[in-house]
Amino acid sequence: MNLVLRRSSSVAPVPGYEPGGFTYRRDIDGLRALAILPVVLYHAGIPGFSGGFVGVDVFFVISGFLMASLISGEIARGEFSLVRFYERRIRRIFPALFAVLATCSVAAWFLLMPAEFAYFARSLKAAALFTSNIQFDKESGYFDIGAQMKPLLHTWSLAVEEQFYILFPLLLLILNRFAQRYIASILAGLLTVSFAAGTWTLFRSQPDAFYLLQFRAWELLLGAMLSLGVLSVPKRPQVRAGLASAGVLLIAIAVFGFSGRTLFPGPAALLPCLGAALVIHARDELGPASRVLRSRPMVFVGLISYSLYLWHWPLIVFSREVTGRELSLLQGGLIVLASLAMSIISWRFIERPFRGRGSLVKRSPLFAGALTVVIAAAGLGDYVAHHGGVPGRLPADVWRVYASTYDQSRFSLPPCFAESDTAGRSAADIRAGKLCPLGPEDAAKPNFVVWGDSHSGAMAPAIDVAARQVGISGLFAGHSSCPPLPDVQLTPRGDTELCGDFNGAVLDLIKAQHIPLVFLVAYWPKGVVHHLRSGSLMGPLRSTGPRTFTEVDVSKSPSAEQVSVAIGRMDTGAAHRRRLYPSLREAANRGFELTERQHRWIAGSSPALSTMSGMAGGAPRSGRL
């Protein structure tokens, strides 16, 4: 459907429009450069640009202004066509984007391990369908891989823009027909609602506030409001120059003053967004800020800013994969230069041939080609994700070592381990001692208990090996996300009551059977360290009578040193404990030495595996410890 509006409209022509179209503004290209350079430098780890991520917010305001200017100007002249609008979007967005997606797919095939490749594949499909913001929002959480390992993470902002531009032209057409007099008021109301909703959500789910369109729309709408001529452009050159300089200053404050600790977006995003809005509204040509923005280097960087945004992040991510570590300052600088070179090539030979009236690619083949690449990219992503990252592409010896990273013993699976409140042993079974045994299974009475959250399942196999060697029996009590904290409420919402039931049952078992040795294993930094320091953990436990407790710290991957220190703290008065501790220490050390040898072998064979295990905090974990 080629929907074209050809009747007269009361939408006023946008200042800056001429009969032939939008008047080019060099300062806006300079503003693009001011947005993209901090983003690239921040991602490359260049010191001083701790708030460089706000460049994306500047881009949103610029985009909202330009697209709303284009749409409202064509509506005012009775020439707006949805088909022509989306054709322009495809010519602008698709060529460079899908070139990056194709290049990243090839690199991911050779560099990423199956689990990471499956993550990539899901993001590839989402990027092709312009839903990657939703995908990354869904992925955010405890078990998500780090942002540093997602080559297509930056496509979330493109998804937000394209979702906005599916809805915004239709909204303007509807308002133009039924509410011409109230267009500015309605858009201002939507802007206010979006900002308020984003601020409210920021304190409840920061990923939602960051990624989702409804909470970012106000930034694009801010730019759109500028295009409607609601505010008159200052006539005095000094005022225009002052506004532009103030705008640049606000952006600079955000770039150099914000950091990863800043609660963002929400109210903090007002600083860069208002800064961009001031520069756009000022239309300054003579002031000091404008002279910098209109300079040839800044304008050129602005012209290549889209390609620069697309290429820089995958280069950074895959460079980390190859080197197996964070980039040094020199490496980060080289990545910036490489990104500039790639973006120039991409702009000249990929972007420009598709743009402008002189393009050799006409509308019909353009739409057909766009549909083809979308289906191909989404299909490839779906195939790779469905096949678990295609592990068959790995050499057999590499796959064997990699697979051990995801080994799970019986202590990490039901019925031994409770993965949720509705799985695992009941409180009555726990009190009756109906738990999975550690060590010899024919002993009449347990001599120890391993008690904790999911990390206890990772430690239990080594303890089981040691206990079998010396003939000492024990029990395993593990529950996901439930550290061994009896009578302690972990969250203000009271959603850990079932954890309390589980922990209470374990504590009753220890009391009833007078079990003398207890291993407490948990990810203590997860909101519970202050309970340990305050004594709220050890108090209830000590009240059960004389027995030995050891707290195993697994804030990272548990190391042999951590196990040894924990064992060294135990009371070695009883003969069976004197036999158990050295054996446990030996078994744990032997297991960690094995994975360290694997780690060294992997480092020479697969950069991706080395990186993955390094980011995990040590050698790959193996359930066979």
N, C-alpha and C positions, 0 to 999 in steps of 0.2 A: 504494500500500500504506500503510495507516494502522497502522503498528506501534505498539501501545500495551502497555506493561509494566504489568500489574495485580496481579502477585503480590507477596508480601512480600519485602523485600530487607534484606540486612544492612548496606547502605550507610547510615551514620548520617545523620540529618537535619542539614543544615548549620546552624550557629549563625547566627541572623538570619532563619531561615525561620519563617513562621507558616503555619497551615493554609490561609490564602488566598494564600500565595505569599511572595515575597522582600520583606523589610522594607527600605523605601527608606532609603538613607544619604546625607544631604546632603554629608558630607565626600568621598564618592566623586565626586559631581558637581563639587565644588570641586577635587578632584584632576584631573579632566578639564580644568578650566580651567587648572590649573597645567601641564598637558601641552600644550594647544593654543596658548596665548598665546606661549610661546617659539618654537614652530614658525612661527607667522605672522610674528612680529617678525624672526626670523632670515631667513626667505625674503624679507621686504620690505626687507632691508638695514639695519635699525635697529641702530645700534652697540651693542655690549655683550652681544649675544645670540649669540655665535659658536658656541655649542654647542646652540642651540635645537632642532636636529634630534633630540635625544634624547627630545623629547616623544612621538615615535612609539613608542619603547620603553616609555614609561610607559603609553601606550594599550594596548599588547599585554598588559601585566600586568593592567591593569584589566579588559580584555575576557576574559582567561582566567579571572579570578576570578568575574566575573558569570555567564558562560556555564556554567562548571563548577558554580557554586552552583545555578543554575536546573536543570541537567540532573540533578545528583546528588540535589537535593531532590525532584524529581518521581519519580526512580527509587525513592527511599526511601519515597515514598508510594504507589508502584505506579501512577503516572499518566503516565509519560513516553510521548510520542508523537512519532515522527520527523516525521510530517506537520505536527503543530502546531508543532514546533520550527522547521522550515524556513519555515513560514508566518510565524512571528514574525520570522525573519531577513529575509524578503522585505519585510515591512512596515517593518522598521527601515532596511534598506539601499537598496532599489530606488528608491523615489520620488525622493529628493533626488539620488541618484547619476545616474539616467537623465535627470533634469532638467538636471544639469550637463553630461552627455554631449551632450544635444541642443543646449544653448546653445553649447557649445564647437564643435560641428560647424558651426553656422551661422557663428560667428566665423572659424573656420579656412577655410571656403569663400571668404570675402571677403579675408582677411588673409594667408594663407600661400601661398607659391609652390609649384609642383608637387612638388619633392623633399620639402619640409617637410610638405606636405599628405599625401603618401604615408606619411611617418613617422607623422603624426598618425592616419591611417586604420588603420594596423596597430595602433597603441596603442588606438584606439577599439574595434576588434574584440576585442583582448585584454582590455580593461577590461570589456566586456560579458560576456565569458566567464569573468571573474575569473582570468585568466592573465597579467595585465600584468606581474607580477613576473618571470615567465619571459621575456616579450617584451623587457623592458628589460635583463635580464641578457644575452640573446642579442645585443642591439644594442650593448652596451658594447664599445668598442674604438677603434682608431685612426681609422676612417672614420665613426664615429658623430657625429651632430650634438650640439651642446651640450645639457646638461640644461636650460639656461635657455630652450630653444626647444621644450620638450615640455610642452604644456598638461596632459596627463593623467599625467605622471610620478608624481604623488602617489598614484595609484590602486594602486600596487604593494602598499601596506600593506593595503588592502582585500582584494586577491587573496590575500595570505598568510593573513589571518584566515579568509576563506571556505573556502580549501583546508583549513585546520585544522579548521573546523567541519563539513566533509564527513566527516572521518575520526574526530574526537574523540567524538561521540555514539555512533558504532558501537563504538569502542574501549571506552567505559564500559559499554555494554550487554554486550559479550562478557566483559569482566572481571567484571562483576556476576554473570554466570551461572557462570563457570568458575573465577574466582580472586578471590572476594570478599575474602578475608583479606589479599590481597597488592596491592590496588589502589594504595595509597599507595606501596608499595615499587616497583612496576612503573613508575608515573608518575615517581618520583624517578630511577629508572634511565634512563628515556627522556630526562628533562631533562638528566642528566649526559652521556649520549651525544651529544645534540644540541649542548650547549655545547662539549664537547670537539671534536666534528667541525667546528663553526663556527670555533673558534679555530685548528684545524689548517688549515682552508681559507682563513682570512683571510690567511695568509702565502703562499698559492699562487694564489688568485684572489679578490681582495677583492670584485668584483661578485657572485660566487656566494655568498660569506658574507653579503653585504648583502641580496640579493634573495630567496634561495630558502628555502622553508618549512622544509626539514630543518635548516637552520642558524639559524633564528629560532624554531623551535618551543619551545625551552627558555624563552623569555620568556613565552609564553602558558601553558606548563606550570607556571611559577613561580606565576602567579596561580591556576591550577587547584589546585595543592597547598594554597594557603591556604584554599580552599573546603572541603577535606576535614576540617578540624579537627585536623590532625596536631599542630599546636602549640596549646597552651592559651592563651587570651586572658588577658593580665595582669589581675589583679583590682584592684591599687592604681591609683588615678587618676594618681598622679605618674609611675608607670612607663609607663602608656599615653600620657600627654602627652609623656614623654621620647622614646618610640619614634616618635611622630608627628613631633615636631620634628626628630629625627635623620633621618627619612625625607625631609622637606622639604629639609633641609640637603644631603643627598646629591644630590638632584635639582638643587638650586641650584648646587652645585659643578660638576656636569656641564654645566649650561646656560651658566654664565659662564666655566668653565675649559676646556672642550673647544673645538676649532676644526676647520676642514677638514683640518688636518694630523694630527689624532688618528687613529690606526689604529683603525678602527671597522667593525663592532660588536665581537665578541670579548670579551675580558676588560673592555674599557672600558665595555661596555654593562651590566656588573654594577652600576655606580654608580647610574644612574637606575632600573634595575629593582629593585634592593634597596631603594632609597629609596621607590618606589611600594609595594613589598611591606610595608615597615615601616608606612607610613601605613594601608594596608588592614588589616593585622593588629592594629594598636593599637586600633582602634575607639574612639578618643578623642573625647570630646565637650566637654571643659572646658579643655584645654590651649591655649596661644597659637597653635600651628600649626592646631589644629582650629578655633579661632574664626575664623581667616582663611579656611580652606577652607569653613567652613559659612556664611560671610557671604553675604548676598543677591546682591551683584554676582558673586562667584565661582560661586555655584550657578547663576545665570542663564547665565553664559558656559559653564559645563559643560553645561547643557541644550542650548545651540545649538552645542556644539563640533563635532558631526558635520557640520552644514551649513557651519560656519566652515572646517573642514578641506577640505571639497570645493570651496568657492567661491574661497578666497583665492589658490590657486596659479594657476588659469587667469586670474584678474584680473591677476596680476603678469606672467605670460608675455605675454598679449595687450597689456598696457600697454607692455611693451618693444617689441613689434612695431609699435605705432602711433607711439611716440616715436622709435624707431630707436636707442635708447641705453639704458644702465643707468639705473635710477631714481635720482633725487636723494633726499635725506633727506626733503624736503617731499613729493615724489611718493610715496615709500614710506609716509609717514604717512597720506596721503590714501587709498592703497590699503587700508591696515589699516582705516580708518573705513568705506570702501566695502564691504569684506569683512564687517565686523560688520553693516552695514545689510542686505546681501544674505542673510546667514545668519539674521538675525531673520525676514525675510520668508519665507525657505525653511522655517525651522522651524515658523512659524505656519501657513503656507498649503500647504506641500507635505508635510512630515513628519507633523504632528499628525493631519490627516484620515485617515491610513491606520493610525494606531496606536490601541491600546486596544480594549476590548470594544465601545465605542460607535461604532466605525468603520462607515460606511455601505457600505464595500467588503467584500463577503463572500468566503469562501475560494475558491470556484470561479472567479468573475471575477478575483480577485486572481492566482491561478496562471495563468489564461489570459492576462491582461494582462502578467504578468512574462515569460512565454514569448514573447509577441509583441514586446515591446521588446528582448529579448535578440536575437531573430532579426533584427529590423530594424536594430539598431545593428551587429551583427556583419556583416550583409549589406552595409550601407552602407560599412563599413570595408573589406571585402573588395573591393567594386567600385572604390572610389577607389584602393586600393593596386594593384589589377590594372591600372588605367588610368593608372598613373604620376602620380597627383595631379591628374588631369583638367586637362591644360594648356589644353584648349579653352575653359575658362571665362575665360581671360585675354584682354584686348584684344590685337590682333595686334601692335601696336608694342611693348607691354610684353613679350610673349612673345619677340620677336626679340632684344631686349636681354638678357632673362633666359637665353635659350638659349645665348648666347655665353659665359655663365659656365661652361658644361659642354662647351665646344668641346674637342676633342682632336685634336691634330695627329698625323701619322704617327710622331712621336718619342715619343708616349705609348702606342703600340699595337704589338703584334707585327706583323711580325718585328723592327722596329727596336728595340722596347723589350721587355725580358724581364719579364713580369708575375709570374713564379714561377720556381722552380729548373728546372722542366721545359719552360719556354717560352723563346723567343728563340734567339739564336745559340749554337752549341756553342763550347767553349773552342778547338777546332781552327780553327773559322771565324774567331773573333776574332783569333787569332794570325796568320791568313792575311790579315787586313785586310778580311774580308767583312762589313763593317758598313755601316749606312745613311750615305750621304754628306751632308755639309753644304756649301752653296755649289755652285759648278759641278761637275757630275758627270763631266766629261771630263778632269779633271786627272790627271796621271800619278802624283803623289805627294801625300799629305795634308800640310798645313802645320800642322794643329792637331787636337786631340781634345777633345770634350766628354764628360766621364766623371763618372758619379754615380748617385744613386738616382732615385726618381720625380720629384724636383724638377728633375733635369736635363732631363727631357722637357718641363717647363714653360718652361725657359730656352732650349732648343735652337731653337725657331722664330725668335726674335729674332736669334740668332747666325747662323742660316741666311740670313735676309734680308740681314744686314750682309755676310756672306761673298760672297753672290751679287753684291752691288753693287760689290764691289772685285775680284771674280774670284779669291778665295782659297778653296781647297778644304780640307775637313776631314772627320772621321769622328765618328759618335755612338755612344757605348757607355753604355747605361743599363740598370739592373736594379733592380727594386722592392726597397726596404728594404736596399739594399747600398750604403752610402756608399763612396767611393773610398779605402779603408783597406787597402792590401796588408799581409799578414802581421800583421794585428791581429784577435784574437778578440773579437767584440763582446759575447758573453754567456758566462756561466760554464757553460752547458749544452752548448756546442760545437755548436749547431745552425746555425752560419753557415759551415759548411765549403764549401758550394757558392758562397756569396758570395766566399769566398777563391779558389776556382777561377776565377770570373769576373774578379775583380780581378787575379789573377795573370796571366791571359791578356791583359788590357788592358795591364798593365805590360810584358809580354814584347813586345807589339806596338809600344809606344812605344820600347823599346830597339832592336828589330830595324830599325824604319824611321826611327829618329832623328828623331822628330817633335818640333819645337822648342817648340811651344806647347800647354799642357794647361789646360783649364778644369775645375776640380774643383767640382762642384755637389752639395750635399747638405743635408739638414736636420741640421746639425751638433749642435744641442743634444740630439738623440736618443741620448744615451749615449756620444757620441764626442768631446766637447769636450776632455776630459782627454787624449785621445790626440793631439789637435792640439797642445796646450800642451806635452806631454812630448816632442814631436818624433817620435813613432812613425809619423806619416804622412809627413812630409817627408824623414825619413832614407832610407827605401827609394827614394823618388822621386829625391832628389838624387844617389843613387848611380848613376842611369842616365846621367849626363853633363850637360853644360851645356844647360839649357833653361829656359823660363819657365813658372811655375805661378801660377794665380790661384785663390784660394778664394772662392767666391761663397756668402755667408751667406744662407740662406733660412729663418731661424728663424720668420719670418712670411711674408707675401706679399712676394716680392722687389720692392724699390722701385727707381725710376730712380736714386736716389742710391746705393743699394748697388751697382748695376751700374757706375755711373760710378767709384765708389771702387775697385772691383775692377779695372776697366780701367786706372785711373790707377796701380795698383801694378805693372803689367806693364812688362817691359823693351821699350823702343821703339827698340832699336838697328837692327833689320832693316827694310829699306824696306817689305816687304810687311806688316809689323806696323804700321808707321806709317800705312799705308793702311787697315788693318783696324780699328784701335781707334776712330778718329773715326766711321767708318761704323757700327760696332756701337753706340757710344754714341748716335748719332743715331737709329738704328733702335729701340733700346730706349726712348729718351725719347719718340719719336713714338708707340710702342705704348702706353706708360704714360699719355701725355697723352690718347690716345683713350679708354682705360678710365676715366680720371678724369672726362672729359666725360660718359661714359655714367653714371658714378656720380652726378654732380651731377644729370643728367636723371632718373635713377631715384629719387633722394632726393625729388624733387618730384612723382613719379608713383606710387611704390609704397613705403610704409613698410616692408613686409616685405622687399623687395629691398634697401633701404637698410640695414636691420638685419643681414640676412644678410651682405652684403658688408662691413659694418663689423666684424662679428664675425670675418670671415676675415682681418682685418688690413689692409684697404685696399680699393682698387677691385676690382671683379670681375675675376678672371683670364680672359684670353682666349688661346686657342691661336693666334690670328691675329697675335700680337705679332711 
